[in-house]
Amino acid sequence: MTLAATAGLLAAGPNARAAAETHGFLSPTGVEIAFLLVGLVTFGAAIVTVTTRQLVHAALWLVVALGGLAVEYLLLTAEFIAWVQVLIYVGSVVVLLLFGLMLTRAPIGRSPDADSGNRWAALTVAVAAAAALVWVVVDAFRTTWIDLDGPAAGSTEATGASLFQNWVLPFEALSVLLLAALVGAIVLSRKAKAEAATAADSTPATRSRTDRSETDRSEKEGTR
């Protein structure tokens, strides 16, 4: 959400009023048509990502969705945001997911564990979140027009100035959220390792007791 809001702010230049007077909704330009088509492809890839039961396919469709967002940023003349999207999300997050799938030996084919059974609840939450996000963005940028034919406004200087002047609080809140997620992942992994070690220690003791009982039974039967 921060990247999208930043891209919208950076793309609004001094030629916004001229662009609004020149173009209208009934006369879209080629860039606007491309923006709509790429948005539909991105939306379809996102739907397939959350509905497929094959984990590897979900990760690959996530690449398509994140790449489509990068193309949208390019069409909005926010080149720096687009390359950050490609380098961080497509180049790092998806690769991390694929490595996680390989290291955990996730099933390659269809996995019944990929469906939690709460599809309707998840769909309700997703629709409500999407409606709230669309309403906030439309209300915030209702009178903002982007001159897609003008020079690129998403330079590194403009992005840094906007990020650390207007969006510094959400930026810091996001960093704290990521730190909390990292700490939680470490705690859960250590707990899982401790449970696995406890189970491994208890298994030999149970086996030795079983072997002893079988030995005693065999000795008693031999004595009889």
C-alpha positions as CSV (number, residue, x, y, z in Angstrom):
1,M,0.0,0.0,0.0
2,T,2.9,2.4,0.8
3,L,4.5,1.7,-2.6
4,A,1.2,2.4,-4.5
5,A,0.5,5.6,-2.5
6,T,4.1,6.8,-3.1
7,A,3.9,6.0,-6.8
8,G,0.6,8.0,-7.0
9,L,2.1,11.0,-5.2
10,L,5.3,11.0,-7.2
11,A,3.5,10.6,-10.5
12,A,1.4,13.7,-10.0
13,G,3.4,16.5,-11.5
14,P,2.7,20.1,-12.6
15,N,1.1,19.0,-15.8
16,A,-1.7,17.2,-14.0
17,R,-4.4,19.8,-14.8
18,A,-3.3,19.9,-18.5
19,A,-3.6,16.1,-18.7
20,A,-7.1,16.2,-17.1
21,E,-8.2,18.7,-19.7
22,T,-6.7,16.9,-22.6
23,H,-7.8,13.3,-21.9
24,G,-11.1,11.9,-20.6
25,F,-12.6,8.6,-19.7
26,L,-14.2,8.1,-23.1
27,S,-10.9,8.7,-25.0
28,P,-8.3,6.5,-23.3
29,T,-4.7,6.6,-24.6
30,G,-2.5,3.6,-25.4
31,V,-0.8,3.8,-22.0
32,E,-4.1,3.7,-20.2
33,I,-5.3,0.7,-22.2
34,A,-2.0,-1.1,-21.5
35,F,-2.4,-0.2,-17.8
36,L,-5.9,-1.8,-17.8
37,L,-4.8,-4.9,-19.6
38,V,-1.8,-5.4,-17.3
39,G,-4.0,-4.9,-14.3
40,L,-6.4,-7.6,-15.5
41,V,-3.5,-10.0,-16.0
42,T,-2.1,-9.1,-12.5
43,F,-5.6,-9.6,-10.9
44,G,-6.0,-13.0,-12.6
45,A,-2.5,-14.1,-11.4
46,A,-3.3,-13.1,-7.9
47,I,-6.6,-15.0,-7.9
48,V,-4.8,-18.2,-9.2
49,T,-2.1,-17.7,-6.5
50,V,-4.6,-17.9,-3.6
51,T,-6.8,-20.6,-5.1
52,T,-4.4,-23.2,-6.5
53,R,-3.6,-26.2,-4.3
54,Q,-0.1,-26.6,-5.7
55,L,2.4,-24.7,-3.7
56,V,5.1,-24.4,-6.4
57,H,2.5,-23.1,-8.9
58,A,1.3,-20.6,-6.3
59,A,4.8,-19.3,-5.9
60,L,5.3,-19.0,-9.7
61,W,1.9,-17.2,-10.2
62,L,3.0,-14.9,-7.4
63,V,6.0,-13.9,-9.6
64,V,3.5,-13.0,-12.4
65,A,1.4,-10.9,-10.0
66,L,4.4,-9.0,-8.6
67,G,5.9,-8.5,-12.0
68,G,2.6,-7.1,-13.2
69,L,2.7,-4.6,-10.4
70,A,6.1,-3.6,-11.5
71,V,4.8,-3.0,-15.0
72,E,2.0,-0.9,-13.6
73,Y,4.5,1.3,-11.8
74,L,6.5,1.7,-15.0
75,L,3.3,2.8,-16.8
76,L,2.7,5.3,-14.0
77,T,6.2,6.8,-14.7
78,A,7.5,5.6,-11.3
79,E,10.6,3.9,-12.6
80,F,12.4,3.7,-9.3
81,I,9.4,2.1,-7.5
82,A,9.1,-0.4,-10.3
83,W,12.8,-1.6,-10.1
84,V,12.5,-1.8,-6.3
85,Q,9.4,-4.0,-6.8
86,V,11.4,-6.3,-9.1
87,L,14.6,-6.4,-7.0
88,I,13.0,-6.9,-3.6
89,Y,9.8,-8.7,-4.2
90,V,10.3,-10.7,-7.4
91,G,14.1,-11.2,-6.9
92,S,14.2,-11.8,-3.1
93,V,10.8,-12.7,-1.6
94,V,9.7,-15.2,-4.2
95,V,13.2,-16.8,-4.3
96,L,13.0,-17.1,-0.5
97,L,9.6,-18.8,-0.8
98,L,10.9,-21.3,-3.3
99,F,14.0,-22.1,-1.1
100,G,11.6,-22.6,1.8
101,L,9.5,-25.0,-0.3
102,M,12.6,-27.0,-1.3
103,L,14.1,-27.1,2.2
104,T,10.8,-28.2,3.9
105,R,10.3,-30.9,1.2
106,A,6.9,-29.5,0.3
107,P,4.9,-31.7,-2.1
108,I,5.3,-30.9,-5.8
109,G,1.8,-31.9,-6.8
110,R,-1.6,-31.1,-5.4
111,S,-1.6,-30.7,-1.6
112,P,-4.8,-31.0,0.4
113,D,-3.1,-29.1,3.3
114,A,-3.0,-26.0,1.2
115,D,-6.7,-25.5,1.8
116,S,-7.8,-24.5,5.3
117,G,-11.5,-25.0,4.7
118,N,-12.3,-21.3,5.5
119,R,-12.7,-20.2,1.9
120,W,-15.9,-18.1,2.6
121,A,-14.4,-16.4,5.6
122,A,-11.2,-15.6,3.7
123,L,-13.3,-14.4,0.7
124,T,-15.4,-12.1,2.9
125,V,-12.3,-10.6,4.5
126,A,-10.6,-10.2,1.2
127,V,-13.6,-8.4,-0.4
128,A,-13.9,-6.1,2.6
129,A,-10.2,-5.2,2.6
130,A,-10.3,-4.6,-1.2
131,A,-13.4,-2.4,-0.9
132,A,-11.8,-0.4,1.9
133,L,-8.5,0.0,0.0
134,V,-10.3,1.1,-3.2
135,W,-12.4,3.6,-1.3
136,V,-9.4,5.1,0.5
137,V,-7.3,5.4,-2.8
138,V,-10.2,6.9,-4.8
139,D,-11.0,9.4,-2.1
140,A,-7.4,10.4,-1.7
141,F,-6.6,10.8,-5.4
142,R,-10.0,11.7,-6.8
143,T,-8.7,15.0,-8.3
144,T,-5.2,13.8,-9.1
145,W,-4.4,13.2,-12.8
146,I,-1.2,11.6,-14.0
147,D,0.5,12.9,-17.2
148,L,1.5,9.5,-18.6
149,D,3.0,11.1,-21.7
150,G,5.3,13.5,-19.8
151,P,8.7,12.8,-18.3
152,A,9.2,10.2,-15.6
153,A,8.5,11.7,-12.2
154,G,9.6,8.7,-10.0
155,S,13.2,9.6,-9.7
156,T,15.4,8.5,-6.7
157,E,15.6,12.0,-5.4
158,A,11.8,12.6,-5.5
159,T,11.1,9.2,-4.0
160,G,13.5,9.7,-1.1
161,A,12.2,13.2,-0.4
162,S,8.6,11.9,-0.3
163,L,9.4,8.8,1.7
164,F,11.3,10.5,4.5
165,Q,9.2,13.6,4.7
166,N,5.6,12.5,4.2
167,W,5.8,8.7,4.8
168,V,8.4,8.3,7.5
169,L,5.9,7.1,10.2
170,P,4.4,4.3,8.0
171,F,7.9,3.4,7.0
172,E,9.1,3.0,10.6
173,A,5.8,1.2,11.5
174,L,6.4,-1.3,8.7
175,S,10.0,-1.9,9.9
176,V,8.7,-2.7,13.4
177,L,6.1,-5.0,12.0
178,L,8.7,-6.9,9.9
179,L,11.0,-7.2,13.0
180,A,8.1,-8.6,15.1
181,A,7.4,-11.1,12.3
182,L,11.0,-12.2,12.3
183,V,11.1,-12.6,16.1
184,G,7.9,-14.6,15.9
185,A,9.3,-16.9,13.2
186,I,12.4,-17.6,15.3
187,V,10.3,-18.4,18.4
188,L,8.1,-20.8,16.5
189,S,11.0,-22.5,14.9
190,R,12.8,-23.0,18.3
191,K,9.6,-24.4,19.8
192,A,9.1,-26.8,17.0
193,K,12.8,-28.0,17.3
194,A,12.3,-28.5,21.1
195,E,9.2,-30.5,20.6
196,A,10.9,-32.7,18.0
197,A,13.9,-33.3,20.3
198,T,11.6,-34.3,23.1
199,A,9.7,-36.7,20.9
200,A,13.0,-38.2,19.7
201,D,14.3,-38.7,23.3
202,S,11.1,-40.3,24.4
203,T,10.9,-42.8,21.5
204,P,14.1,-44.9,22.4
205,A,12.9,-45.1,26.1
206,T,9.5,-46.5,24.9
207,R,11.2,-48.9,22.6
208,S,13.5,-50.2,25.4
209,R,10.6,-50.7,27.7
210,T,8.7,-52.6,25.0
211,D,11.8,-54.8,24.3
212,R,12.2,-55.6,28.0
213,S,8.6,-56.6,28.4
214,E,8.8,-58.9,25.4
215,T,12.1,-60.4,26.7
216,D,10.4,-61.1,30.1
217,R,7.5,-62.7,28.4
218,S,9.7,-64.9,26.3
219,E,11.7,-66.0,29.4
220,K,8.5,-66.8,31.3
221,E,7.2,-68.9,28.5
222,G,10.5,-70.7,28.2
223,T,10.5,-71.5,31.9
224,R,7.0,-72.9,31.7
